Amino acid sequence: MPGQALRADLLMLLTALIWGSAFVAQRLGMDAIGPFLYSGLRFALGALVLLPLLLRRPADGGGEPLNRSLLLGGLLLGLALTAGINLQQVGLLFTSVTNSGFITGLYVIIVPLLGLLLGQRAGLGIWLGASLAVAGMALLSIGPDFRIAAGDWLQLAGALVWGVHVLLVGALAGRHDPVRIAFLQFLTCALLSLLLAVLFEDIDLEAIGRAGPAILYGGLVSVGIGYTLQVVAQKHAIASHAAIILSLEAVFAAIAGALLLDEALAPRGYLGCALMLAGMLVAQLWPRRLPVVQERNGSRR
């Protein structure tokens, strides 16, 4: 229904705004505490937000709430989430919020490219989008001495991990309750990140208090509310609309960085951002040729 689609678009837009602005919270949080501790506390809070929903949900027909398959799936997603979020978090120490937002957004191109390893085909739109994104990243990240900042490399590695995470979600989402598996991956990420913090960072309660607002935004708003909005919106979202709107996360990250952190780019950097955004959209929206069988049956994805 048109009304439901419009409501879904608005919720997706709010989700993109929340996730884009969360890059600022992630950066500010590290003024007081280390990246691993911030990630651990943020996802522990996100898991707590989901706990009431988890306790109120009856057991599905898909098995016991904590069966072996669910635990293994949550662990795998949690491992990928831990790697992706901490690469992003550490990378923010060495690059800007704007760069982080746009480079992280490359996962929308990396996902279909990784699909090649699984025997999936990549159409012309994927290759064209990837080419635009690579050109854009070169303009955004390569400095006058033709070197890419360490933080940008970490963000690119994180985007690769996010691509793996998306594929894992696609493989597991249909088998398990989304709230349960989200809770397990958040809990896994929180525990592993806190372990890394104990091993490699100093933990100071006063410093945690100073980082409190950033932790609350990152955990309560970005993880807890953002995830919930995404789940609600995707029930009625039009796929092409979702691709466009979620790609705006990178734009919101750039706007938040400019307004709240006084970040600015050289003209070539803005051109690079535009090319990367164009590449993401082309990769998602380029018309895909349907298999012959689907074309005969008149079905669409």
C-alpha positions in Angstrom: 0.0 0.0 0.0 1.3 3.5 -0.8 0.9 4.7 2.8 2.9 1.8 4.2 5.6 2.3 1.6 5.9 6.0 2.5 6.0 5.2 6.2 8.8 2.6 5.5 10.7 5.2 3.4 10.5 7.7 6.3 11.7 5.1 8.8 14.6 4.1 6.6 15.5 7.8 6.2 15.5 8.1 10.0 17.6 4.9 10.3 20.2 6.3 7.8 20.3 9.6 9.8 20.8 7.7 13.1 23.6 5.5 11.6 25.3 8.3 9.8 25.4 10.6 12.8 26.6 7.7 15.0 30.0 8.1 13.4 30.4 11.3 15.3 29.5 9.6 18.6 32.0 6.9 17.8 34.7 9.5 17.3 33.8 11.6 20.3 33.6 8.5 22.6 37.3 7.8 22.0 38.3 11.2 23.4 37.9 9.5 26.8 38.2 5.8 26.3 39.8 3.3 23.9 38.1 2.0 20.8 37.6 -1.6 22.1 36.1 -0.4 25.3 33.7 1.9 23.5 32.6 -0.9 21.1 32.1 -3.3 24.0 30.0 -0.9 26.1 28.0 0.2 23.1 27.0 -3.3 22.1 26.4 -4.4 25.6 23.9 -1.5 25.9 22.4 -2.5 22.5 22.0 -6.1 23.8 20.2 -4.8 26.9 17.8 -2.8 24.7 16.8 -5.9 22.9 16.5 -8.0 26.1 12.9 -7.0 26.9 11.8 -7.8 23.3 13.6 -11.1 23.6 11.9 -12.1 26.8 8.5 -11.2 25.5 8.8 -13.3 22.3 7.3 -16.8 22.5 9.3 -19.7 21.1 8.9 -20.1 17.4 8.2 -23.3 15.6 11.8 -23.2 14.4 13.2 -24.8 17.5 14.2 -24.0 21.0 15.2 -20.4 21.7 18.8 -21.3 22.4 19.4 -24.3 20.1 22.8 -25.2 18.7 22.1 -23.8 15.3 20.9 -20.4 16.7 23.9 -20.2 19.0 26.4 -21.0 16.2 24.7 -18.5 13.9 24.8 -15.8 16.5 28.4 -16.5 17.2 29.4 -16.3 13.5 27.5 -13.0 13.1 29.1 -11.7 16.3 32.6 -12.5 15.2 32.0 -10.7 11.9 30.4 -7.8 13.7 33.3 -7.6 16.2 35.8 -7.5 13.4 33.9 -4.9 11.3 33.0 -2.5 14.1 36.4 -2.5 15.7 38.2 -2.0 12.3 35.8 1.0 11.8 36.3 2.2 15.4 40.1 2.1 15.3 40.1 3.6 11.8 38.3 6.6 13.1 41.4 7.4 15.2 43.3 8.0 11.9 40.7 9.4 9.5 37.7 11.7 9.4 34.1 10.9 10.0 33.3 11.8 6.3 35.9 9.4 5.0 34.7 6.7 7.3 31.1 7.0 6.3 31.7 6.9 2.6 34.3 4.1 2.6 32.1 2.0 5.0 29.3 2.4 2.5 31.3 0.5 -0.1 29.9 -2.7 1.4 26.9 -2.3 -0.9 29.3 -3.0 -3.8 31.5 -5.5 -2.0 28.5 -7.8 -1.2 27.8 -8.7 -4.9 31.5 -8.9 -5.6 31.9 -11.4 -2.8 29.0 -13.2 -4.3 31.2 -14.1 -7.2 33.1 -16.5 -4.9 29.8 -18.2 -4.3 29.0 -18.6 -7.9 26.7 -15.6 -8.2 26.9 -13.4 -11.3 27.7 -9.7 -11.2 26.0 -7.6 -13.9 27.2 -4.5 -15.7 25.9 -2.2 -12.9 28.1 -3.8 -10.3 31.2 -3.3 -12.3 30.3 0.2 -13.3 29.4 1.0 -9.7 32.7 -0.5 -8.4 34.7 1.5 -11.0 33.0 4.8 -9.9 33.5 3.9 -6.2 37.2 3.1 -6.7 37.7 6.4 -8.6 35.9 8.3 -5.9 37.9 6.7 -3.1 41.1 7.6 -4.9 40.0 11.3 -5.0 38.8 11.2 -1.4 41.7 9.3 0.2 44.9 9.7 -1.7 46.9 12.6 -0.5 49.4 14.9 -2.3 52.2 12.4 -1.7 50.0 9.6 -3.3 49.6 7.8 0.1 46.3 6.6 1.6 45.8 7.3 5.3 46.1 4.3 7.6 42.6 5.0 8.8 41.1 4.7 5.3 42.8 1.3 4.8 41.2 0.2 8.1 37.8 1.5 7.0 38.2 -0.4 3.6 39.0 -3.6 5.5 36.0 -3.0 7.7 33.8 -2.5 4.6 35.0 -5.9 3.3 34.1 -7.5 6.7 30.6 -5.8 6.6 30.2 -7.4 3.2 30.8 -10.8 4.7 28.5 -9.9 7.6 25.7 -9.0 5.1 26.1 -12.4 3.3 26.0 -14.2 6.7 22.8 -12.3 7.6 21.3 -13.3 4.3 22.1 -17.0 4.9 20.9 -17.0 8.5 18.0 -14.6 8.7 15.4 -17.0 7.2 16.3 -19.7 9.6 16.2 -17.9 12.9 14.1 -15.3 14.8 15.7 -11.9 14.0 15.5 -10.5 17.5 17.2 -13.6 19.0 20.0 -13.7 16.5 20.5 -10.0 16.8 20.8 -10.2 20.6 23.3 -13.0 20.3 25.5 -11.2 17.8 25.4 -8.0 19.9 26.3 -10.0 23.1 29.1 -11.8 21.3 30.5 -8.5 20.0 30.2 -6.9 23.4 32.0 -9.7 25.2 34.8 -10.0 22.6 35.3 -6.2 22.5 35.4 -5.9 26.3 38.0 -8.8 26.4 40.2 -6.9 23.9 39.8 -3.8 26.0 40.9 -5.6 29.1 44.0 -6.9 27.2 45.0 -3.8 25.4 43.5 -0.7 27.0 43.4 1.1 30.4 39.9 1.0 31.9 39.0 4.0 34.1 35.5 4.5 35.5 35.8 8.3 35.4 36.8 8.1 31.7 33.8 5.9 31.0 31.6 8.5 32.7 33.0 11.2 30.4 32.3 9.0 27.4 28.7 8.3 28.7 26.7 10.5 26.2 28.6 9.0 23.2 28.1 5.4 24.6 24.4 6.1 25.1 23.9 7.4 21.6 26.0 4.6 20.1 24.3 1.8 22.1 20.8 3.0 22.8 20.0 5.0 19.7 22.3 3.6 16.9 22.3 -0.1 17.9 19.0 -0.5 19.8 16.6 2.0 18.1 18.3 1.9 14.7 18.1 -1.8 14.4 14.5 -1.9 15.4 13.5 0.8 12.9 15.3 -1.1 10.2 13.4 -4.3 10.9 10.1 -2.5 11.1 10.7 -0.5 7.9 11.9 -3.5 5.8 8.6 -5.2 6.2 7.0 -2.8 3.8 10.0 -1.1 2.1 10.4 -1.1 -1.6 13.9 -2.6 -2.4 14.9 0.2 -4.8 13.9 2.9 -2.3 15.8 1.2 0.5 18.9 1.1 -1.6 18.8 4.8 -2.2 17.8 5.8 1.3 20.3 3.6 3.2 23.1 4.9 0.9 22.4 8.3 2.4 24.0 7.1 5.6 27.3 8.2 4.2 25.9 11.7 3.3 24.5 12.1 6.8 27.9 11.1 8.3 29.5 13.8 6.2 26.9 16.4 7.3 27.3 15.5 10.9 31.1 15.6 10.7 30.9 19.1 9.2 28.3 20.4 11.7 29.6 18.8 14.9 33.3 18.3 14.3 34.1 21.2 11.9 35.4 18.7 9.3 36.0 20.0 5.8 37.1 18.5 2.5 39.1 19.8 -0.4 37.0 20.1 -3.7 38.5 16.9 -5.0 37.3 15.2 -1.8 33.7 16.3 -2.4 34.0 15.0 -6.0 35.2 11.7 -4.6 32.3 11.5 -2.2 29.9 12.2 -5.1 31.5 9.5 -7.3 31.4 7.0 -4.4 27.7 7.7 -3.7 27.0 7.4 -7.5 28.8 4.1 -7.5 26.8 2.7 -4.6 23.5 3.8 -6.3 24.4 2.4 -9.7 25.4 -0.9 -8.2 22.1 -1.2 -6.4 19.7 0.3 -9.0 21.1 -0.8 -12.4 18.5 -3.0 -14.0 19.3 -6.7 -13.6 18.5 -9.2 -16.3 16.2 -11.9 -15.0 17.0 -15.6 -15.6 15.1 -17.1 -18.6 12.9 -19.2 -16.4 11.8 -16.2 -14.3 11.2 -14.1 -17.4 8.9 -16.8 -18.8 6.9 -17.0 -15.5 6.7 -13.2 -15.3 8.2 -13.2 -11.8 10.5 -10.6 -10.3 12.9 -10.3 -7.5 
